[in-house]
Amino acid sequence: MSRRGLAAVAILALWVAGLGFLVRRELFRPHTERFAEMGLRVTPGATYYGVMREGRHIGFASSTIDTTTTDIRIVDYLVADLPIDGREHRTSARTRVRLSRGMRLRDFHLQLDAEQGPIIATGEVEGDSVMVVVLQAGEGAPADTQRVRLDGPVVMPNMIPLAVALQERPEVGASRAMPVFDPIARAPKSVPVSIEAESLFVVHDSSTYDAASDRWVALLPDTVRAWRISDGDARMVDGWVDAQGRLVRGTQLGLVTLERMPYELAFENWQRAKENRSSAAVSADEDILESTAIASNVRVDRSMDRLRVVLRGVDFVGFDLAADRQTLAGDTLTVVREGEAQLTPAFRLGSLTRDMSRDERRAMQEYLKQEPLVETMDPDVRGLAMRLRAGDRDPRVVAERINRWVHDSLAKRTTFGIPSARAVLEARAGDCNEHTQLYVALARSAGLPARVAAGLVYVNGRFYYHAWPEIYLGSWVAVDPTLGQFPADAAHLRFTVGGLARQAELVRLIGNLEIDVLDAR
């Protein structure tokens, strides 16, 4: 069984926030003259970073600023070999931001390249109150466009450090609420950012080649004052930033570290390290999956009907812990696998909303429609859904057919990327995210409400990140085509419901959540 629930979350977070420390960014101020003053202080240049994991150099990042008479253009780039599920996975992320000389955001372009193909998000500001955002998953995939209302100025996630550093001189203990536009959720939100500490760092401005070690070594050390900024559970920013808002050193989700260094140390030494490695295999202590798994206090059997655990260390506000199959009382979560009563449909396909109120119908339509990465209207997806339904109107029968087909037809293989249903149907391989995306698309195409759930699943004494579908049969029922379970067993602990934006919130659990099993049967 594939265990990668965290991989897509990790690369998504790296894509959206992983370059968040790198460069001077846009700062919205109440007064236009403040923008103009900041624009005058922005100068062209480039900064380079080594991407580190457990002391090993696994990637390279850069940030370049270019100015013209009319605008400021910023390009951030990150490429890394992320150690996940026993091997290295190459991924790269590029961010382009264009600002006016008065530091007003004009447009942005984000692109993630991984094994499943590119994921691209673009945005353009119209006037001061509308952001037009386009999301495209994979080559040739249809683009999804939304017009998002802005109630005021916003910053992109990777603009937070500059906003903190240049609003006023940083002071330890200060905190500010940043209006951040999340390109995945495609919505603005308030992110509290605090300044937690101040310190001095030694950085190097140049390097020289050392033939004896066949490596570049640092020269010309310089002392830089920096402040540690953090947004707490939001996990968009956590690092040391200088007075100009540029990263000195920072971590992403506790998974990788970015360190400022000369180009030769950041890029050339990374390439030499790769050439000198005898294998791309990943040891358990390097593996992101293993290092972020949550150990249980006891070993429990698989395929259980009831599980009761104590959860500690995380603020549960915002998580979807309350469900038809699970209840949270204080810090104790109880999960009960659905029985025959919950599996007996309360409707027939084609007549689901007949007896519902207008609000209930509107809510249920959300789980039948097409959305980014869930292409219910794709001809191949819809054609397969109709063949699996075969004219049957019993929701349970159709749901079980889809579950069995997805489980039997997809090779169980860890892939690296953010999957779309259309791409998964073509590739016929993947792990929990691929199985879930395809199942949800097929179910919706067949007229059965379905949604993505994500959280933790118990495997071999530890809880791993995992995703699975939920279907509506009169109440919401968890199923798992990855494991071939209908319904899913009680080892599934749900934390979120929804697509990429909601799944990204699972990063709040990394390094914080503790689980004790009280009983299981």
N, C-alpha and C positions, 0 to 999 in steps of 0.2 A: 504494500500500500504506500502510495506516495505521501510524504509528510510535509511538503512545501505549502504551508498556508502563509508563511511569513514572506516568501520571496517577492511576490508582487507588492505586498505592503512596503517592504524595504526599498525596492527600486522606485516605487511611486513616491515615497517620502524623499528619497535622494533626488529624484527628478524635480519635485516641487520645491523642496527646501534645502537640498544638499548643497546648493551654491549660494545659500543665503547669507554667507559671511563675506563673500569674496570682494565686492567692489563698492564704490560709492554709489548711492542709490537716490531715488526720488524721495523728497520729503515734502509733504503737503503742509503748509502753514496757513493760518487765517489771513495773512496779508500777502498780496502779490509781490511786494518788494522783497520779502524774505526768499521767495523762489529765485528772483533775479540775483540776489546776493550769493546764493548757493551755486547757481549756474556759473557765475564768474570764477568760483573757486575750483571748479572741476577742470582738470587738466588731462590730456591724453597720457596713456601709459598702460603697462601690463604688469600683472602680479601672478606668481606661480605658486602652486601648492603640491605637496606630496600627499597622496591618499594612503593612510596607514591602517593596518588591522592587526592587532595583537603583536605589535612591533615589526610587522612585515610590510614592506612597500608594495601595495597592490594597485596603485593607480596614480593618475596625474590630473590636475585641475589648473585652469588658467582663467584669468579675467582681464579683458581688454576694454579700454575706454577710448573712444574716438570722438572728437568734437568738430563741428563745422559751424558756419555762421548762423545756421538755422536750427540745428538740433544736436543732441548728445546721443551717441549710440554705444551701447554696452553689450558685449558678447561674453558670456560665461560658458565654459566647457569643462566637463568632467568625464573621464573614462576610467573604468576600474574592472578588475577581475574579481568579482565578489565570490567568496567561498561559501557555497550553499549546497547542502545535500551531497557532500562527498566530492564535489568537483568545482572548478572555477567557471564562472559564467561572466562573459564579457558584456558589459553594458556601457552605454555612453549617453550623456544628457547635454543638450545645448540650449541655452537661453539667450534670446536676443531681445533687448528692450530699447525702445526709441523714445526719447524725451525731448521736449522743447528746450530752448535755451533758458527758459524760465522754470525748468524742472517739472513741467507738467507731462504726465504720461500720455503718449500718443498711441502706441501699440506695443504688443509683445508677441513673441513666437517661442514656444517651448516644444522641444522634440526629444523623445526618448527612443533610443535604438537598442533593441534586445532581440532574443531569439525568435519571438513571435512577430517581429516586424515593427515598424515605427508607430509610435503614438504621438500625435501632434495636436497641440492646443494653441490657438491664436486668439488674440483679442485686440479690438480697436475701440477707442473711446470716441463717442459721438457727443460733441458738446461737453457738458459737465455732468450729465445725469444718466447716460446710457453706455453700457459696455456690451459690444457685440462679440460673443465668444463662439468659436467654432472648434469642435472636437472631432478628430478623425482617428480611427483605430485600424491600422493596417493599410497596406497599399491597395488602392482600388475600392476601399470601403466607403460607403456613403458618409458624408459629413453631417454632423448634427449641429445646428446653429440655434443659439438662444440670444435674445436681447434681455440684458439684465439691468434693472434700474439701480442707479447709485444714488443714495440719499446724501452723499457728501464725498469728499476726496478719499481715495483709498491708496494703499501701497501694495505691491506684490510681496509675497512671502520673502523673496530674496532681497527686498529693500529694507527690511526691518533694522539691520545693524546701522545703516546710515541715518535712518530716522532717529534712532536712539542717540547716536553719537553727536549729531549736529543740531538737534533741537536746542540744546544748551549744553554747557560743559557737563560731562557725566559725573554723577556723584553717587557713591555707594549708598544704597538704601532707597534710591529714587525708583519710582515705578510709573509706567505710562501705558495707557490703553491704545493700541495701534489698530486703526481701521484697515484690515487686510482683505484683499480680494483673493479668494481661493479658486484657482483655475480649474480644479477638479470638481469641487462642489458647485462651481460657477455661481458663487454668491459671496457677498461681503460679510465679514464677521469681525468682532472686536477681540483682539488678542492682547492680554495683559503681559507686559514685558518689564522685568525688573533688573536693576544693576546690583549685583550681589557682592562684588569684590573688586579690588584694584591691585595691580602688581606690575613689575618690570620683567620684560622678556629680552633675551638676546637673540637677534635674528641676523642673518648674513645677506649681504648685498651682491656678492659675486662668488665665483668658484674657480678652481683650477684642476686640471686632470692629473691624477696620481697613477703613473704607469705601474708601480709596484702592486697596487691593489686593483688596478684596472677599474677605478672608480673616480668620480668627481668628488672633490672635497671642498668644504666651504672656506671662504676668505672674508675679510673685512667685517667683523662683527659689529653690530650696532645695538644700542639699548633702546627699547621701545616701551612706553607706558601703555598699558591696556586695561580694559575693564571687562569683567565677566558679565555677560547678559544672558538672561534665560526667560523663556515664556512658560516655564513649568510644564504642566501636562500637555500643552499644545504641541510640544516637541518640534517646533519649527526652527528654533534657534537656541543654541547652548554653546557659548564659546567666548573667547577673549578677543576683544575688538579695540583697535587703536582710536585715537581722537578723530581720525578721518572716516571712521566707520568701516575700516578694512580688517579682515580677519587676521589674527596672529596665530591662534590655535583654537580649534573647536572640534566638537564631536557631533555626529549625526546618529541619533537614536541609541547611542552607546555602542554602535556597530562599527563605525569607522571614524578615524580622526583625520582632519585636514591640518597640515602644518605648512606655514609660509616658508619658502626656501628659494634659492636661485633656480633658474630653468634647468640647468644641467643636472642638479641634484633631484629635482622634481621629476623630470622626464627621462633623461639619459640613464640615471641610476636605476630607475624602475625598469627600463628595457633590459639593462644588463642583469638585473636580478631575475627577470623572467628567463633570459637565455641560460642562466646558470642553474635554474631549477631542473632537476632530473625528471620531474613528473608534475602534471597539473592536478594530481590527487590532493585532497584536502584532509588533514588530520582532524580528529574530533574536537581538539581544543581550538582549532581555527574556524571550524564550521559555524556559520551564523545560526543555522537551525539548532545545532546542539547547544550553543552557548546561550541561546535565548529561550530554550525549552524550560518549563517550570516543573521541577521535581515534585513528585507526590510524597507524602510521608509514609504511604503504604502502597503496595502493589495490589491492583485490582484486576479482576477478570474482564475480558472484552465481552461484548454483546450483553450488557447488563440492562435490567429493566428499571432500576432505581439507583440513583446516586445522590449522596448528600455530602457537601463540602463546605468548608469555611474559607472565605476569601479575605485576604488582608493586603494592606499596603497601597490600595488604589482608591481614589475617589470615584464612586460608581455613578455619579451624576452624569447624564448624557448617554449612558450605555443602555442597551435594550435587554435588560436582564429579566424583566417581567414578560412571561410568555404563557401560552396555553399549557405547555409541558413543563415549565420551570417557574419556581417562585423564590423570591429573596426575602428572608426575614432577618433583619439586622445584617449580620455578615455571613449568614448561612444560606447557601443556595441548594435547593432540592430540585432534581430533574427526574421526571417520571416518563418513561416511554409510553407512547399512545397505545391504548387498547382497542378492542374491536369497536367500541362505541364511537371513539373519535375517528375511526377509519370508515365508518358508515356514512356515505355522502348524504347531505341534506338537500341536494338539488340534482338536476340532470343538466348535462352540458347543453348550452343553448338557452337555458331558462334561469341562469344564475341570479340575475338582478331583478327578476319579475316581481318578487315580493319585497324588495328593498326600498328604503326611503331614498330621496334624491341624494342626500349626503352619503348614504351608504353606497349607492351606485357609483357616485363620483370617486369615492375612496377605492372601491374595488377595481374600477377602470385603470387605476395606476398600475395594477398588477397584471394587466392584460395587454398593455400597449408596448410598442417598440421604444427602446431607449438606447443610448450609446453602449455598444458592446453586446447588446441583446437584440439582435436583428430579427425580430419575429416576422417581418414582411419579406425577408430575403427569399427568393424563389426556392432555393434548395432546402432551406430550413423549413419553410412552410410545406413544401412537398413531402418531406420526410414526416413532419408532424401529422399530416393528413393520412399518410399510409399507416402510421402507427395507431392512429385513432380508428381507422377502418370503419368509420360510420358509427362507432359505439358512443353512447351517450352517458355511460357510467363513469363518473370522474375517477373513481378508485381504479377501475380496470385500466383506463387510459394512463393514469399516473404510474401504475406498476409496469405497464408495457414500456413507457419511456425510460423509467428507471433501469429496467433490465437491459434495454437496447443500449443506453449510454454506457452502462457498466461493462457490457460484453463487447462493445464495438470500439472503445477507446483504449489504446495501449497505455498501460500505467507507467508513465515516464515523466520524470521531472523536467519541465521546460522552464524557460526564463523569459518572462515578459508579462504583459497585461493582456489577457486573452479576450477575443471577441467570439461570439457563438459561430459566426460564419467561418472564421479562420479555423476554429476547432473542428468543425464538421469536415473541413477540407483536409486538415492534418491527421485527424483520427488518433490523436495522442494527447496526453497531458496528465496533470494531477488534479487536485481538488478544485482549483479555480476553473480549469478548462471543463471538467465534468459539470460543474455547477452552472457555468454560463450557458453551455449547450442545453442542459436540462431545462433551465428557466425559459430559454427561447422556444424550445419545442413545446413545453407545456402551455405557454401563452398562445402560441400559434394554434394549438389544439383547442383553445377556449377555456383552459384551466388556469385560474389565477396562481401565480408563482412568484417567489421573490428570493433574493440571495440572503442567507444568514452566514455569519462568520463568528469565530471565537476560538475555542480550544477543544481538542479531542484527546482522549487518553490513549497513549501508545507506549507499551513496554515500561511502565512505571513513571512516565513523564507526560506532561500536557504540552501538545504542540499546536501551533496556529493551524486553523483549518477552515474551510468554507464548505457549505452544503445548501441545498435548496429547501424551501418550505412551500407547501402547496395548500390551497384552501379547499377543504371538504365540508365546510360548515363551521369548522374551526381550523386554525393553522396547524399543519402536521409537518414534522421534520422528516426528510428522506435523505439518503446518501448514496448517490450513484457511484461515487468513488469506491466506497466499501461494499456496494451492492446490498445495502440495507433498506428495507421498506417495512415499517418506518425506521428512522435512525435510532440507534440505541441511546441509553441515558448517559453514555460517556461523552456526549456532545454538550458543551457548555456554550450557550449563545451569548454573545456580547453586543453584536450589531445586526441590524437588518438594513439592507440596501447595497448600492453599488460601491464604486471605488472610493467616493468621498467618505462614506460611512466606514468602510473597511480600513481606511487609513487611520482611523481613530484607535485602532488596535495597538498602535505604537505606544500608547500611554501605558500599556501593560508591561513593556519591555523593561526588565530590571527592577520592577516595582512589585508585581503581583506575587503573593505567596498563597499556596493552596494546601490545605490539610483535608484529607478524606475522612469523614466521620463514619460512613457506612456505605456499602455498595452490595447490590444483589441482582 
